[in-house]
């Protein structure tokens, strides 16, 4: 029987929580993976976002991740058929690679009758992605705080207060791609003590504000000095977009992962926030698409036919 599943997009960092905080977004990629009895060793069919730009051979991330499970369990990689429909924009700071890796690992584990737990899959994903802030919410959903240790990934789920049940995520997705390796290349090897304290204090405030329901603190709590200032040249209009979102009533705004997507928290007037963000990008000569979504609470999950 084929395995059918959906994997959420993810937003990493949430401003100050660089490589530590992440959340799952209710935008999904859909996978169907099967082990046909006959046919070629591997067939891959893709539709949707970025389908024409992704390899349809052994270089495909879903296949590589699925193969990792079989190798990890000392089993031969079987003949595989992979069908993938993407709605997560490619190379836009929304965890498209994490979704592919998590999807491949999860599908292979299902085909093998679940010999590995989700925590074991998390550590396999970390070996592939090396970014626990993306893979953790993709696997478990919600908002997570994670770190890599020699013993494996350690994480905890951040449960927002009841007042955030209606929280909307306003995503301004520019119509160009920004590969993560290019966005990381501009980051400094060293930072000042003052900037380290700045981010540590705001990361702590962000976690506390989300759990306590202190919405008034989110504007300050999503500020950053570790990565966004250095990525400004790669995302034309970034500072203006952040300011436009806040002026329109957003609770907080920040670069999603490595960018170029900008995410804003909103409890009301999400459409107004989105329009203002779009206008700010347009003034910088960048066209973008606005998506309004929610936090996905489930992570990767099986789709029942």
Rosetta blueprint (number, residue, H / E / L):
1 X L
2 X L
3 X E
4 X E
5 X E
6 X E
7 X E
8 X E
9 X E
10 X E
11 X E
12 X E
13 X L
14 X L
15 X L
16 X L
17 X L
18 X L
19 X L
20 X L
21 X E
22 X E
23 X E
24 X E
25 X E
26 X E
27 X E
28 X E
29 X E
30 X E
31 X E
32 X E
33 X E
34 X E
35 X L
36 X L
37 X L
38 X L
39 X L
40 X L
41 X L
42 X E
43 X E
44 X E
45 X E
46 X E
47 X E
48 X E
49 X L
50 X L
51 X H
52 X H
53 X H
54 X L
55 X L
56 X L
57 X L
58 X L
59 X L
60 X L
61 X H
62 X H
63 X H
64 X H
65 X H
66 X H
67 X H
68 X H
69 X H
70 X H
71 X H
72 X H
73 X L
74 X L
75 X L
76 X L
77 X L
78 X L
79 X L
80 X E
81 X E
82 X E
83 X E
84 X E
85 X E
86 X E
87 X L
88 X L
89 X L
90 X L
91 X L
92 X L
93 X L
94 X L
95 X L
96 X H
97 X H
98 X H
99 X H
100 X H
101 X H
102 X H
103 X H
104 X H
105 X H
106 X H
107 X H
108 X H
109 X H
110 X H
111 X H
112 X L
113 X L
114 X L
115 X L
116 X L
117 X L
118 X H
119 X H
120 X H
121 X H
122 X H
123 X H
124 X H
125 X H
126 X H
127 X H
128 X H
129 X H
130 X L
131 X L
132 X H
133 X H
134 X H
135 X H
136 X H
137 X H
138 X H
139 X H
140 X H
141 X L
142 X L
143 X E
144 X E
145 X E
146 X E
147 X E
148 X E
149 X E
150 X L
151 X L
152 X E
153 X E
154 X E
155 X E
156 X E
157 X E
158 X E
159 X L
160 X L
161 X L
162 X H
163 X H
164 X H
165 X L
166 X L
167 X L
168 X E
169 X E
170 X E
171 X E
172 X E
173 X E
174 X E
175 X L
176 X L
177 X L
178 X L
179 X L
180 X H
181 X H
182 X H
183 X H
184 X H
185 X H
186 X L
187 X L
188 X L
189 X L
190 X L
191 X L
192 X L
193 X H
194 X H
195 X H
196 X H
197 X H
198 X H
199 X H
200 X H
201 X H
202 X H
203 X H
204 X H
205 X H
206 X H
207 X H
208 X H
209 X H
210 X H
211 X H
212 X H
213 X L
214 X L
215 X H
216 X H
217 X H
218 X H
219 X H
220 X H
221 X H
222 X L
223 X L
224 X L
225 X L
226 X L
227 X L
228 X H
229 X H
230 X H
231 X H
232 X H
233 X H
234 X H
235 X L
236 X L
237 X L
238 X H
239 X H
240 X H
241 X H
242 X H
243 X H
244 X H
245 X H
246 X H
247 X H
248 X L
249 X L
250 X L
251 X L
252 X E
253 X E
254 X E
255 X E
256 X L
257 X L
258 X L
259 X L
260 X L
261 X L
262 X E
263 X E
264 X E
265 X E
266 X E
267 X L
268 X L
269 X L
270 X H
271 X H
272 X H
273 X H
274 X H
275 X H
276 X H
277 X H
278 X H
279 X H
280 X H
281 X H
282 X H
283 X H
284 X L
285 X L
286 X L
287 X L
288 X E
289 X E
290 X E
291 X E
292 X E
293 X E
294 X L
295 X E
296 X L
297 X L
298 X L
299 X L
300 X L
301 X E
302 X E
303 X L
304 X L
305 X L
